[in-house]
Amino acid sequence: MDHFVVLGEAHLRRILRDYARYYNDIRTHRSLDKDAPVARRVQRTGSIKSAPILGGLHHHYVRV
């Protein structure tokens, strides 16, 4: 949270909701053998694109 200027309670809730979604759905975890807690299929073909998360603080790389 040190990297955000929070503009109110609603803004803080949105940031926390987005981070929780990133942490549980997208971020890899070493204890899960570099998988996310929510399983996803492996994308083997296509070019790699970057999608910014939390205003660019993190990125999610996907094949399209």
Backbone as CSV, one residue per row, in Angstrom:
resi,resn,N_x,N_y,N_z,CA_x,CA_y,CA_z,C_x,C_y,C_z
1,MET,0.818,-1.191,0.000,0.000,0.000,0.000,0.861,1.252,0.000
2,ASP,2.164,1.108,0.168,3.040,2.267,0.195,3.110,2.978,-1.161
3,HIS,2.666,2.323,-2.219,2.793,2.886,-3.559,1.512,3.555,-4.050
4,PHE,0.504,3.694,-3.198,-0.772,4.261,-3.597,-1.110,5.481,-2.760
5,VAL,-1.756,6.428,-3.391,-2.351,7.549,-2.678,-3.837,7.226,-2.601
6,VAL,-4.305,6.920,-1.421,-5.697,6.521,-1.232,-6.556,7.765,-1.096
7,LEU,-7.621,7.815,-1.894,-8.459,9.004,-1.954,-9.780,8.855,-1.205
8,GLY,-9.890,7.836,-0.414,-11.110,7.637,0.366,-11.355,6.159,0.599
9,GLU,-12.395,5.879,1.375,-12.691,4.495,1.728,-13.057,3.661,0.508
10,ALA,-13.866,4.188,-0.382,-14.265,3.438,-1.576,-13.054,3.122,-2.445
11,HIS,-12.148,4.069,-2.580,-10.936,3.857,-3.369,-10.066,2.783,-2.723
12,LEU,-9.913,2.827,-1.410,-9.132,1.821,-0.700,-9.742,0.436,-0.877
13,ARG,-11.059,0.337,-0.765,-11.719,-0.961,-0.952,-11.493,-1.501,-2.363
14,ARG,-11.531,-0.636,-3.373,-11.300,-1.052,-4.755,-9.868,-1.554,-4.933
15,ILE,-8.903,-0.858,-4.363,-7.498,-1.286,-4.449,-7.317,-2.643,-3.779
16,LEU,-7.882,-2.813,-2.583,-7.751,-4.074,-1.865,-8.450,-5.220,-2.593
17,ARG,-9.609,-4.949,-3.191,-10.323,-5.974,-3.955,-9.509,-6.402,-5.175
18,ASP,-8.946,-5.423,-5.887,-8.132,-5.724,-7.065,-6.875,-6.490,-6.687
19,TYR,-6.249,-6.132,-5.573,-5.047,-6.850,-5.148,-5.387,-8.278,-4.741
20,ALA,-6.487,-8.469,-4.022,-6.889,-9.820,-3.622,-7.169,-10.676,-4.849
21,ARG,-7.808,-10.105,-5.869,-8.072,-10.839,-7.110,-6.750,-11.201,-7.792
22,TYR,-5.829,-10.268,-7.857,-4.510,-10.531,-8.450,-3.788,-11.632,-7.669
23,TYR,-3.778,-11.532,-6.359,-3.045,-12.475,-5.509,-3.608,-13.890,-5.629
24,ASN,-4.921,-14.023,-5.673,-5.545,-15.341,-5.678,-5.759,-15.930,-7.064
25,ASP,-5.877,-15.106,-8.091,-6.207,-15.621,-9.424,-5.030,-15.629,-10.388
26,ILE,-4.097,-14.711,-10.247,-3.078,-14.525,-11.278,-1.668,-14.800,-10.776
27,ARG,-1.309,-14.264,-9.625,0.070,-14.336,-9.118,0.509,-15.774,-8.905
28,THR,1.716,-16.076,-9.322,2.252,-17.412,-9.091,2.765,-17.528,-7.663
29,HIS,2.628,-18.731,-7.111,3.062,-19.004,-5.745,4.082,-20.129,-5.785
30,ARG,5.226,-19.909,-5.192,6.281,-20.928,-5.205,5.850,-22.194,-4.480
31,SER,5.067,-22.063,-3.420,4.622,-23.237,-2.673,3.645,-24.094,-3.473
32,LEU,3.057,-23.538,-4.522,2.135,-24.279,-5.389,2.817,-24.667,-6.699
33,ASP,4.124,-24.765,-6.684,4.911,-25.122,-7.873,4.675,-24.116,-9.005
34,LYS,4.728,-22.844,-8.630,4.566,-21.706,-9.548,3.212,-21.692,-10.254
35,ASP,2.166,-22.066,-9.527,0.807,-21.985,-10.035,0.039,-21.023,-9.137
36,ALA,-1.126,-20.612,-9.597,-1.982,-19.740,-8.798,-2.955,-20.606,-7.999
37,PRO,-3.482,-20.093,-6.877,-4.450,-20.870,-6.101,-5.675,-21.272,-6.924
38,VAL,-6.104,-20.420,-7.845,-7.191,-20.752,-8.754,-6.542,-21.313,-10.017
39,ALA,-6.796,-22.583,-10.306,-6.144,-23.243,-11.440,-6.542,-22.576,-12.759
40,ARG,-5.634,-22.588,-13.714,-5.883,-22.039,-15.051,-5.193,-22.947,-16.056
41,ARG,-5.681,-22.938,-17.280,-5.077,-23.805,-18.284,-3.808,-23.177,-18.838
42,VAL,-2.933,-24.019,-19.326,-1.660,-23.581,-19.882,-1.895,-23.096,-21.307
43,GLN,-1.378,-21.919,-21.622,-1.495,-21.357,-22.967,-0.177,-21.613,-23.682
44,ARG,-0.212,-22.438,-24.714,1.020,-22.855,-25.374,1.312,-22.107,-26.670
45,THR,0.317,-21.509,-27.301,0.553,-20.829,-28.580,0.050,-19.401,-28.518
46,GLY,0.592,-18.578,-29.407,0.193,-17.178,-29.489,1.303,-16.256,-29.028
47,SER,1.138,-14.987,-29.346,2.143,-14.006,-28.921,1.851,-13.560,-27.486
48,ILE,2.882,-13.165,-26.770,2.758,-12.783,-25.364,2.458,-11.291,-25.260
49,LYS,1.430,-10.956,-24.485,1.034,-9.570,-24.238,1.063,-9.313,-22.736
50,SER,1.320,-8.083,-22.373,1.367,-7.674,-20.976,0.115,-6.867,-20.632
51,ALA,-0.498,-7.192,-19.507,-1.660,-6.448,-19.030,-1.310,-5.850,-17.666
52,PRO,-1.344,-4.515,-17.541,-1.014,-3.901,-16.252,-2.092,-4.179,-15.204
53,ILE,-1.652,-4.381,-13.982,-2.549,-4.610,-12.851,-2.183,-3.614,-11.767
54,LEU,-3.192,-3.082,-11.116,-3.002,-2.099,-10.043,-2.215,-0.891,-10.540
55,GLY,-2.630,-0.357,-11.664,-2.003,0.842,-12.208,-0.595,0.620,-12.718
56,GLY,-0.254,-0.621,-13.070,1.071,-0.914,-13.592,2.068,-1.355,-12.531
57,LEU,1.627,-1.450,-11.276,2.509,-1.910,-10.205,2.905,-3.370,-10.435
58,HIS,1.974,-4.151,-10.983,2.221,-5.539,-11.355,1.772,-5.716,-12.799
59,HIS,2.214,-6.774,-13.436,1.795,-7.087,-14.801,1.417,-8.550,-14.896
60,HIS,0.480,-8.819,-15.773,0.054,-10.192,-16.056,0.358,-10.449,-17.515
61,TYR,1.113,-11.503,-17.786,1.506,-11.826,-19.141,0.673,-12.992,-19.639
62,VAL,0.033,-12.803,-20.787,-0.840,-13.822,-21.355,-0.519,-13.986,-22.839
63,ARG,-0.868,-15.146,-23.367,-0.745,-15.385,-24.803,-2.088,-15.096,-25.444
64,VAL,-2.042,-14.385,-26.565,-3.279,-14.079,-27.305,-3.172,-14.537,-28.725
